[in-house]
């Protein structure tokens, strides 16, 4: 439910964010996602392997997070 609310809020900011396209560090976004999903990761005994040197991409952090 919280993900759906967050996505709705993010979608309401699309016009503002389109002007805020910048370099996004994938390693930071992946860490944020893993932090947000830490309970689910732990409960499912998932093992996630992430390369150390992820590139940066052009975009907005919230859109990259959703992907």
DOMARZA-31800 format. One record per residue: residue in three letters; x, y, z of N, C-alpha, C in turn. Coordinates in steps of 0.02 Angstrom, whole numbers, padded with zeros to 5 digits, always signed. Atoms other than C-alpha are relative to their C-alpha. Example, Ala and Ser with C-alpha at 12.3 -4.5 7.8 and 13.67 -1.06 7.14 Angstrom:
BEGIN
Ala+00045-00059+00000+00615-00225+00390+00045+00060+00000 Ser-00042-00059-00003+00684-00053+00357-00039+00055+00037 
//
This chain:
BEGIN
Unk+00041-00059+00000+00000+00000+00000+00043+00063+00000 Unk-00043-00059-00002+00139+00122+00043+00036+00010-00066 Unk-00031-00007+00066+00223+00084-00124-00048+00034-00049 Unk+00049-00028+00046+00063+00128-00216-00009+00075+00014 Unk+00007-00071-00018+00045+00293-00121+00062+00038-00023 Unk-00062-00033+00021+00227+00335-00153+00001+00008-00076 Unk+00001-00004+00073+00206+00296-00339-00049+00053-00024 Unk+00048-00052+00020+00052+00406-00349+00028+00069+00012 Unk-00031-00065-00013+00145+00549-00268+00055+00016-00050 Unk-00052-00010+00050+00291+00524-00385-00029+00018-00068 Unk+00032-00016+00064+00176+00525-00535-00027+00071-00001 Unk+00026-00068-00002+00102+00689-00478+00055+00052-00009 Unk-00057-00045+00007+00276+00765-00486+00035-00005-00068 Unk-00033+00013+00064+00315+00711-00664+00021+00065-00034 Unk-00015-00061+00036+00306+00885-00740+00058+00037+00032 Unk-00054-00034-00034+00420+00959-00608+00065-00037-00010 Unk-00061+00040+00005+00544+00816-00618+00028-00002-00070 Unk-00026+00002+00068+00557+00818-00807+00052+00055-00010 Unk-00049-00053+00004+00653+00980-00784+00061-00014+00043 Unk-00053+00016-00048+00764+00898-00652+00041-00060-00022 Unk-00039+00057+00024+00846+00765-00762+00074+00015+00012 Unk-00070-00008-00019+01023+00740-00702+00033-00069+00001 Unk-00034+00064-00008+01153+00605-00674-00024-00032+00065 Unk+00023+00037-00058+01088+00473-00554+00048-00058+00012 Unk-00045+00055-00018+01208+00357-00464-00040-00063+00014 Unk+00039+00062-00009+01138+00182-00484+00015-00034+00066 Unk-00016+00033-00063+01230+00119-00331-00040+00030+00058 Unk+00040-00032-00053+01138+00246-00222-00073-00021-00005 Unk+00070+00019+00009+00969+00202-00297-00010-00073+00020 Unk+00006+00070-00018+00999+00015-00278+00002-00008+00076 Unk-00003+00003-00073+01047+00042-00096-00065+00023+00032 Unk+00064-00024-00025+00888+00142-00066-00054-00053-00008 Unk+00050+00052+00012+00782+00005-00144+00011-00058+00049 Unk-00014+00055-00045+00869-00129-00042-00018+00018+00072 Unk+00019-00022-00067+00845-00027+00117-00076-00002+00009 Unk+00073-00001-00004+00660-00005+00080-00030-00070+00000 Unk+00025+00068+00005+00639-00190+00043+00035-00048+00049 Unk-00041+00043-00044+00751-00253+00184-00041-00052+00038 Unk+00042+00049-00035+00608-00336+00279-00019-00058-00045 Unk+00020+00052+00048+00547-00429+00126+00060-00043-00020 Unk-00061+00037+00018+00725-00478+00079+00018-00049+00056 Unk-00018+00043-00057+00758-00546+00253-00050-00056+00009 Unk+00051+00051-00010+00592-00638+00267+00002-00055-00053 Unk-00002+00049+00053+00617-00725+00101+00068-00034-00006 Unk-00069+00026+00002+00800-00766+00136+00032+00010-00068 Unk-00028-00015+00067+00843-00685-00030+00074+00020+00007 Unk-00070-00020+00004+01023-00661-00079+00006+00044-00062 Unk-00004-00048+00055+01054-00507-00186+00073+00019-00010 Unk-00068-00018+00017+01219-00478-00273-00001+00059-00046 Unk-00002-00062+00039+01255-00304-00339+00072+00016-00016 Unk-00069-00019+00017+01412-00257-00435+00020+00063+00037 Unk-00024-00057-00038+01520-00131-00345+00002+00064-00041 Unk-00010-00060+00041+01549-00011-00489-00057+00011-00049 Unk+00056-00014+00044+01377+00030-00556+00009+00070-00031 Unk-00008-00065+00033+01372+00173-00681-00053+00050+00024 Unk+00053-00050-00009+01274+00334-00669-00039+00003-00065 Unk+00042-00006+00059+01129+00363-00788-00034+00069+00001 Unk+00038-00062+00004+01034+00516-00848-00073-00015+00017 Unk+00070+00010-00017+00862+00529-00769-00017+00037+00064 Unk+00019-00026-00066+00772+00572-00609+00002-00058+00049 Unk-00007+00054-00048+00805+00474-00451-00064-00041+00012 Unk+00061+00037-00015+00623+00429-00420-00020-00046-00058 Unk+00016+00043+00057+00600+00360-00596+00048-00059-00004 Unk-00048+00055-00001+00759+00258-00586-00016-00048+00056 Unk+00020+00041-00057+00702+00194-00416-00057-00047-00020 Unk+00057+00041+00020+00540+00131-00493+00020-00057-00046 Unk-00023+00053+00046+00634+00033-00625+00035-00053+00040 
//
